[in-house]
Each structure stands twice: as structure tokens, then as C-alpha cells.
Amino acid sequence: MPHPASDELAIEVRNVSMVYGAGASAFTALDDVEVAIKENEFFTLLGPSGCGKTTLLRLIAGFSYPSGGDIRLHGQNIAALPPFKRPVNTVFQNYALFPHMTVSENIAFGLAMLKRSRTEIRDSVDRMLKLVQLEALKDRKTAQLSGGQQQRVALARALAPQPKVLLLDEPLSALDFKLRKEMQIELKRLQHETGITFIFVTHDQEEALTMADRIAVMSAGRILQIGSPREIYDRPAERFVADFIGETNFMQADVLSSADGMAEVALPGGKRIPALVAEGFRPSGQVSIVVRPEHAQIVEAGPEAHLTGTLENTVYFGTDTHFHIRLDGGRQFILRRQNSRSAAAAPQNGTVVGIRIDDGAAQILKD
């Protein structure tokens, strides 16, 4: 039976910093990071290489110790505890399975190290084999398994001791595209069925949007925004988040008026549109606005259009088509339209077209 996320906190990271080296050569990997992760939540740390997400995961696991701050598990400060004293398990990129052992023996290994009884080990292994749907392969050596099957064994081994928190360090990165998609669904199922808090590290935005209950977007050792996948995608807090999560269009606009989370802006070319404003931000002068490609339509170049440009390239993706339009001012605008049998015929490349931005789609961002 699925276990929904609760309001009780599993992990609290309080003012955590991580500095390597000293003096002029010091490098700050984490800079005063704060995050609260709920019990039974699928939480994702998302960001580019070097942003600090794996460093934060290692601190929670106990493989490194913070330079400052607290890490709490259900209220207990665990920042100074060694890994074996933390009710936390980790699944690594390379799975770290024992190739000379069978599937069952790999799953049982951690339980044996914890000195669990033979009966408990047997029952736990049987339960894990059923959970990851590998009963038929229980006596096979892990070296004889596919990548996806090996990943399931690694998950079963990590889940068998019933940790309070499971940490996953880009565990899908070695899988091919189709298998990675299947395992995204599988991971979400496992998290729902076990009710264990999952903390997942990835640089893949689609992976994060597909699986996470909430996402923390990281850059340069800081968390820039925390929210649900929809909040992160639809209402990015700043330019980096909007640029990193999916495709987007950036433009400069002039603020004409602003009040109560909305502003009126003048686009390049003079057309006026409303734009959403981040909470607590009062824009003025020239600002950056963002529009997602699916939140605008191709129209005739005329009074109805907010922008005008030349269609340079049309890219067919099966489910949708991307239109690359060179605006009159020289900037490129990408527009995405879902394909259907009733969709209007696409204009020819080289055609002058208009762009109409959907109501409420434009947002003013902090640079």
C-alpha cells in the first residue's frame, strides 16, 4: 500500500558549509545550505556538475563531515556520527555488487553484517526479491545480470535493513535511455510501497521532474529554489533555475507598472503584456522576462502578434514540433507545438510569422 509523504521531518540540514583546503586555495563546496526533507518524501537534489549536490549527499551519509552546521535525522544531530551508526543507506552509480555472489547473497550481505538472525535474513531477502520482482533470478550471479537487473539488486540490498533514509547518487546514469525511463517509474513505485524517504541526486532535469515530490535546484554550493516539479518549472525563482530546467526564452522588457505580484511590461517592438512577478520582488526599469516554448502560439504577423520574426528552422520530435524564430531584434525565440491530426499546417521556413504569448505565461525574473 502506498505511503504518502507526511509533514514530519526526516532530514534537516541547518546552515551547513563544506570547505576544502585553507587560505587562498580554499574551495567552498557548500555555502550555508538549509533544507528540510519530509518523512516518506521523494526528494531530489538537482544541479550541474560541481554544484555541491553529491557533497551534500555524502554529508548526510556520513562519508564526510561538514565544516559547519548541523544535520539532523528525526531531530537527532548526526553530523558527527560515523556512517555505520546512521540508519541511512546509499545506492551508488556503479552499484558495488559482489560478482561472485548470487542475487540472494548480495541482498543478504548487509543483514548478515548487522548480525540479523537467519530467519530474519531469509524473510527479508524473500520480501526484497518480491519487491524488486527478481524472484526468478535469486540464484543467479550478479555478473550474469543486465544493467537494469543489477540496479534492482543494489536497491534491494540497500532497502533490506529498512533504513530511515535511502540516498541515491545518480543510480540511473549508466543505463540506456529506454531502461532509464523504466527505472524512473520503478524507483517511484518502490519509494511509494516502502514509505522510506528517498534523497536522489541527479543532473538530469527530466529525471527530477518525473520522480520527485520536491526538488532543490543547486548551483555553486547553494540551494536556489525548493518546490514541487510544477512549481520549479512553471514559477522559477531566478534566471539560473529557469535556464537549467527545460527550454525557455529570455527577453528584455521595460516595466510600465507593477503591483500585487503582476506587472505590465513593454516587449521589444512596443507591445504591452502582463507578467507575473516573484513574491517580494518589485521590478522597475529594464528586466528579464521568461516564456516557456509551449506557452506561445504562431499567428499571422499583424495586430494580434506580440512579437514578429522569421521562421528559420522547424524540428519534428514526434510528439511535438519546435519552431525556431529569429525575432526582428535578432534574438531567437523557440516555440513548441504539440502534434495532432487537427493541428494547422506548419508555415514554411523563411516565412515572417507572429508570436502571441499566452495570458499569464510571461514572468519577470531576478537576474
C-alpha positions as CSV (number, residue, x, y, z in Angstrom):
1,M,0.0,0.0,0.0
2,P,1.4,3.4,-0.9
3,H,2.8,5.6,1.9
4,P,2.1,9.3,1.2
5,A,4.7,11.9,2.4
6,S,3.9,13.3,5.9
7,D,4.6,16.6,7.5
8,E,7.1,15.1,9.9
9,L,10.7,15.9,9.0
10,A,13.1,13.1,8.2
11,I,16.2,15.2,7.5
12,E,17.1,18.8,8.5
13,V,20.2,20.4,7.1
14,R,20.9,23.6,9.1
15,N,23.4,26.2,8.0
16,V,25.8,23.5,6.6
17,S,29.0,24.5,4.9
18,M,31.8,22.4,3.4
19,V,35.2,24.0,2.8
20,Y,38.1,22.1,1.3
21,G,41.6,23.4,1.9
22,A,42.6,26.6,3.6
23,G,43.7,30.1,2.9
24,A,43.9,31.3,-0.7
25,S,43.5,27.7,-2.0
26,A,40.3,27.1,0.0
27,F,37.2,25.9,-2.0
28,T,33.7,26.2,-0.7
29,A,31.7,23.2,-1.9
30,L,28.6,24.1,0.2
31,D,27.7,27.6,1.4
32,D,25.3,27.9,4.4
33,V,22.9,25.3,3.0
34,E,19.5,24.8,4.6
35,V,16.9,22.2,3.6
36,A,14.1,20.3,5.4
37,I,13.1,16.9,3.9
38,K,9.9,15.3,4.9
39,E,9.3,11.7,6.1
40,N,8.3,9.4,3.2
41,E,9.2,12.0,0.6
42,F,11.0,11.5,-2.7
43,F,13.3,14.5,-2.6
44,T,15.7,15.3,-5.5
45,L,18.9,17.4,-5.4
46,L,19.3,18.8,-8.9
47,G,22.1,20.8,-10.5
48,P,25.1,20.8,-12.8
49,S,28.3,19.0,-12.1
50,G,30.2,20.7,-9.3
51,C,27.2,22.4,-7.7
52,G,27.5,20.6,-4.4
53,K,24.7,18.0,-4.6
54,T,26.9,14.9,-4.2
55,T,28.8,16.6,-1.4
56,L,25.6,17.2,0.5
57,L,24.6,13.6,0.0
58,R,27.9,12.4,1.3
59,L,27.5,14.6,4.4
60,I,24.1,13.0,5.1
61,A,25.6,9.5,4.6
62,G,28.5,10.3,6.9
63,F,31.2,9.8,4.3
64,S,32.4,13.3,5.0
65,Y,31.9,15.7,7.9
66,P,30.7,19.3,7.5
67,S,32.9,22.3,8.2
68,G,30.0,23.9,9.9
69,G,26.3,23.5,10.7
70,D,24.0,20.6,11.8
71,I,22.5,17.6,10.0
72,R,19.5,16.2,11.9
73,L,17.7,12.8,11.4
74,H,14.3,12.9,13.1
75,G,15.6,15.6,15.4
76,Q,18.9,14.0,16.3
77,N,22.1,15.7,15.3
78,I,24.0,13.1,13.3
79,A,26.7,15.4,11.7
80,A,29.5,13.8,13.8
81,L,28.2,10.2,13.7
82,P,30.1,7.6,11.6
83,P,28.2,6.0,8.6
84,F,27.6,2.7,10.4
85,K,25.8,4.5,13.2
86,R,23.3,6.2,10.9
87,P,20.1,4.5,9.8
88,V,20.9,5.5,6.3
89,N,21.9,3.5,3.2
90,T,23.3,4.6,-0.2
91,V,23.0,3.3,-3.7
92,F,26.0,4.4,-5.8
93,Q,26.4,4.9,-9.6
94,N,28.3,1.7,-10.0
95,Y,26.0,-0.4,-7.7
96,A,29.1,-2.0,-6.0
97,L,27.7,-5.5,-6.1
98,F,29.7,-8.7,-5.4
99,P,30.0,-10.5,-8.7
100,H,30.9,-13.9,-7.1
101,M,27.7,-13.9,-5.1
102,T,24.1,-14.7,-6.1
103,V,21.3,-12.1,-6.1
104,S,20.0,-13.5,-2.8
105,E,23.5,-13.5,-1.2
106,N,24.1,-9.9,-2.3
107,I,20.8,-8.8,-0.7
108,A,21.6,-10.8,2.5
109,F,25.1,-9.4,2.9
110,G,24.3,-6.2,4.7
111,L,21.8,-8.0,7.0
112,A,24.5,-10.6,7.9
113,M,26.9,-7.8,8.7
114,L,24.3,-6.4,11.1
115,K,24.1,-9.8,12.7
116,R,20.4,-10.4,12.0
117,S,19.1,-13.9,12.6
118,R,18.9,-16.4,9.8
119,T,15.2,-16.4,9.9
120,E,15.1,-12.6,9.6
121,I,17.6,-12.6,6.8
122,R,15.7,-15.2,4.9
123,D,12.4,-13.4,5.3
124,S,13.9,-10.0,4.4
125,V,15.6,-11.4,1.3
126,D,12.3,-13.1,0.1
127,R,10.4,-9.8,0.7
128,M,13.0,-7.7,-1.2
129,L,13.1,-10.2,-4.1
130,K,9.3,-9.8,-4.4
131,L,9.5,-6.0,-4.1
132,V,12.0,-5.7,-6.9
133,Q,10.5,-8.5,-8.9
134,L,13.6,-10.7,-9.1
135,E,12.3,-13.9,-7.5
136,A,13.1,-15.9,-10.7
137,L,16.8,-14.8,-10.6
138,K,17.5,-15.2,-6.9
139,D,20.2,-17.9,-7.5
140,R,21.9,-16.2,-10.5
141,K,25.3,-14.5,-10.1
142,T,25.0,-10.7,-10.4
143,A,27.7,-10.6,-13.1
144,Q,25.2,-12.5,-15.3
145,L,22.5,-9.8,-14.9
146,S,21.6,-6.9,-17.2
147,G,22.3,-3.3,-16.0
148,G,18.6,-2.8,-15.0
149,Q,18.6,-6.1,-13.0
150,Q,21.8,-5.2,-11.3
151,Q,20.3,-1.8,-10.3
152,R,17.3,-3.6,-8.8
153,V,19.6,-5.9,-6.7
154,A,21.5,-2.8,-5.4
155,L,18.2,-1.2,-4.4
156,A,17.0,-4.4,-2.7
157,R,20.3,-4.7,-0.8
158,A,20.0,-1.1,0.4
159,L,16.4,-1.4,1.3
160,A,16.7,-4.8,3.1
161,P,17.8,-3.3,6.5
162,Q,14.8,-0.9,6.3
163,P,16.8,2.3,6.6
164,K,15.1,5.6,7.7
165,V,16.5,7.3,4.6
166,L,17.8,5.9,1.2
167,L,20.4,8.1,-0.6
168,L,20.7,7.6,-4.4
169,D,23.7,9.1,-6.1
170,E,22.8,9.2,-9.9
171,P,22.0,5.5,-9.9
172,L,20.5,5.6,-13.4
173,S,23.3,7.3,-15.2
174,A,24.8,4.1,-16.6
175,L,21.6,2.8,-18.1
176,D,20.4,3.3,-21.7
177,F,17.6,5.7,-22.5
178,K,14.7,3.3,-22.5
179,L,15.8,1.3,-19.5
180,R,16.4,4.6,-17.6
181,K,12.8,5.6,-18.3
182,E,11.5,2.3,-17.0
183,M,13.6,2.5,-13.9
184,Q,12.4,6.0,-13.1
185,I,8.9,4.6,-12.8
186,E,10.2,1.6,-10.8
187,L,12.0,3.8,-8.3
188,K,8.9,5.9,-7.7
189,R,6.9,2.7,-7.2
190,L,9.5,1.3,-4.7
191,Q,9.5,4.6,-2.7
192,H,5.7,4.6,-2.5
193,E,5.5,1.0,-1.4
194,T,8.2,1.1,1.2
195,G,7.4,4.5,2.6
196,I,11.2,5.2,3.0
197,T,12.5,8.7,2.5
198,F,14.4,8.8,-0.8
199,I,17.0,11.5,-1.4
200,F,18.0,11.4,-5.1
201,V,20.9,13.2,-6.8
202,T,20.9,13.9,-10.5
203,H,21.9,16.5,-13.1
204,D,19.0,15.3,-15.4
205,Q,16.1,17.8,-15.2
206,E,13.6,15.3,-16.8
207,E,14.6,12.7,-14.3
208,A,13.9,15.1,-11.4
209,L,10.6,16.3,-12.8
210,T,9.4,12.7,-13.4
211,M,10.1,11.3,-10.0
212,A,10.4,13.9,-7.3
213,D,7.8,15.1,-4.8
214,R,10.0,18.2,-4.4
215,I,13.2,19.4,-6.0
216,A,16.1,21.5,-4.7
217,V,17.9,23.2,-7.5
218,M,21.6,23.8,-6.6
219,S,24.3,26.0,-8.1
220,A,27.8,26.9,-6.8
221,G,27.2,25.3,-3.4
222,R,23.9,27.0,-2.7
223,I,20.2,26.0,-3.0
224,L,18.5,28.5,-5.2
225,Q,14.9,27.1,-5.1
226,I,12.9,24.3,-3.5
227,G,9.5,23.3,-4.7
228,S,7.3,20.7,-6.4
229,P,8.2,19.9,-10.0
230,R,5.4,22.0,-11.3
231,E,6.4,25.0,-9.1
232,I,10.1,24.7,-10.2
233,Y,9.1,24.5,-13.9
234,D,6.2,27.0,-14.0
235,R,7.4,29.5,-11.5
236,P,11.3,29.6,-11.4
237,A,12.6,31.9,-8.8
238,E,15.5,33.2,-10.7
239,R,17.2,33.1,-14.1
240,F,19.5,30.2,-13.4
241,V,16.6,27.9,-12.4
242,A,14.6,28.9,-15.5
243,D,17.5,28.3,-17.8
244,F,18.6,25.0,-16.2
245,I,15.1,23.4,-16.1
246,G,13.9,22.7,-19.6
247,E,13.9,25.0,-22.6
248,T,13.0,28.6,-22.2
249,N,13.0,32.0,-23.9
250,F,14.6,35.1,-22.3
251,M,13.9,38.6,-23.4
252,Q,14.4,42.1,-22.1
253,A,11.3,44.2,-21.4
254,D,10.6,47.6,-19.8
255,V,8.4,47.7,-16.7
256,L,5.5,50.2,-17.1
257,S,3.7,49.5,-13.8
258,S,3.8,46.9,-11.0
259,A,1.5,45.9,-8.2
260,D,0.3,42.7,-6.3
261,G,2.5,40.2,-8.0
262,M,1.8,41.4,-11.5
263,A,3.4,44.0,-13.8
264,E,2.7,45.4,-17.2
265,V,5.8,45.3,-19.5
266,A,6.6,46.6,-23.0
267,L,8.2,44.0,-25.2
268,P,10.8,44.7,-27.9
269,G,8.7,46.3,-30.6
270,G,6.4,48.1,-28.1
271,K,3.6,45.6,-27.5
272,R,2.3,45.5,-23.9
273,I,1.6,42.3,-21.9
274,P,1.0,41.4,-18.3
275,A,3.8,39.5,-16.5
276,L,4.0,37.6,-13.2
277,V,6.4,38.8,-10.6
278,A,8.1,36.7,-7.9
279,E,6.9,37.3,-4.3
280,G,8.6,40.1,-2.5
281,F,10.2,41.5,-5.8
282,R,9.3,45.0,-7.0
283,P,10.7,45.3,-10.6
284,S,11.5,48.6,-12.3
285,G,13.3,49.7,-15.4
286,Q,14.5,47.1,-17.8
287,V,14.1,43.5,-16.7
288,S,14.5,39.9,-18.0
289,I,11.3,38.1,-18.7
290,V,10.9,34.4,-19.4
291,V,8.4,32.5,-21.6
292,R,8.3,28.7,-21.9
293,P,8.2,27.5,-25.6
294,E,4.8,25.8,-25.1
295,H,3.3,29.0,-23.7
296,A,3.2,30.9,-27.0
297,Q,1.4,30.4,-30.4
298,I,2.3,31.1,-34.0
299,V,-0.1,33.6,-35.5
300,E,-0.1,35.9,-38.5
301,A,2.3,38.8,-38.4
302,G,-0.2,41.6,-37.6
303,P,-2.0,43.3,-34.7
304,E,-2.7,40.1,-32.9
305,A,1.0,39.3,-32.6
306,H,3.1,40.3,-29.6
307,L,6.3,39.7,-31.5
308,T,7.3,39.3,-35.1
309,G,10.2,37.3,-36.7
310,T,11.3,35.0,-39.4
311,L,10.9,31.2,-39.1
312,E,14.4,29.8,-39.5
313,N,14.0,26.2,-38.6
314,T,11.3,23.6,-37.9
315,V,12.3,20.5,-35.9
316,Y,9.9,17.5,-35.7
317,F,10.1,15.5,-32.4
318,G,7.2,13.1,-32.9
319,T,5.1,14.2,-30.1
320,D,5.7,17.9,-30.8
321,T,7.4,20.3,-33.2
322,H,9.8,23.0,-32.3
323,F,9.8,26.3,-34.3
324,H,13.0,28.4,-34.2
325,I,12.1,32.0,-34.9
326,R,14.5,34.9,-35.4
327,L,12.9,38.0,-33.9
328,D,13.1,41.4,-35.6
329,G,15.7,42.5,-33.0
330,G,17.9,39.5,-33.7
331,R,17.2,37.3,-30.7
332,Q,16.0,33.7,-31.2
333,F,12.6,32.5,-29.9
334,I,11.8,28.8,-29.7
335,L,8.1,27.9,-29.8
336,R,6.8,24.3,-29.2
337,R,3.5,23.0,-30.5
338,Q,2.1,19.5,-29.7
339,N,1.4,17.4,-32.8
340,S,-2.1,16.2,-33.5
341,R,-4.1,15.3,-36.6
342,S,-6.1,18.5,-36.2
343,A,-3.0,20.8,-35.9
344,A,-2.7,23.5,-38.5
345,A,-0.1,23.1,-41.2
346,A,3.3,24.5,-40.2
347,P,4.5,27.6,-42.0
348,Q,7.4,27.3,-44.4
349,N,10.9,28.2,-43.2
350,G,11.7,31.7,-44.3
351,T,8.1,32.9,-43.6
352,V,7.6,36.0,-41.5
353,V,5.4,35.0,-38.6
354,G,3.9,36.5,-35.5
355,I,4.1,35.1,-31.9
356,R,1.3,35.5,-29.4
357,I,2.3,34.9,-25.7
358,D,-0.4,33.1,-23.7
359,D,-2.1,35.1,-20.9
360,G,-0.2,34.8,-17.7
361,A,2.8,33.0,-19.3
362,A,5.4,35.7,-19.1
363,Q,7.4,36.0,-15.9
364,I,9.8,38.6,-14.6
365,L,12.9,37.0,-13.1
366,K,15.6,38.2,-10.7
367,D,18.9,38.1,-12.6
